[in-house]
Amino acid sequence: MRIVSGKYRGRRLQPPVNLPVRPTTDFAKEGLFNVLNNLVDFSSLNVLDLFTGTGSIAFEFVSRGVEKVMAIDANHRCIDFIKKTAETFGAGNLKPVKTNVYVFLRHTTGKFDLIFADPPYEMEGISELPDLILSSALLSSDGLFILEHAAHHKFETHPCFDQRRVYGSVNFSFFKNKT
């Protein structure tokens, strides 16, 4: 796993082999960020990365100069890895938080310009995530929610759906806040 672009470009993330994660492929991550290059100004973003796992997406945002990234995961080994790596990189604008994503969503009062979620593909409740995120006060009025998911999940009929991008077996559905 490598960081695709920005100030940490080419640096490798080397998580322990025993992490219970399915990292986004470099190919899919590069495609996602190519799309985002045309949609957002990274320097002004406040980002929330849900189900962060290895933190690969969070580190990509940090590398591209975002203002702040909060990375949420329930696994303490994932959070420990992200903390150590952020310290090694000198990434003070990355805040890893060990908690259950759903507990965090119910209790946080933060506001984010972009929310990215990469839940386990077969996790129950994936189809409810767009409504949960978009009906909360977490996403700024012109915010963007991106959900990584398996191909069998379809979101095109959702009222806030914007676009879908497919990179191999990785699907990204983009939702724009309509409020």
PyMOL commands that set and color helices and strands:
alter all, ss='L'
color gray80, all
select helices_A, chain A and resi 26-37+42-44+56-63+76-89+101-107+126-134
alter helices_A, ss='H'
color red, helices_A
select strands_A, chain A and resi 46-50+68-73+94-98+112-117+139-149+161-167+170-176
alter strands_A, ss='S'
color yellow, strands_A
deselect
rebuild
show_as cartoon
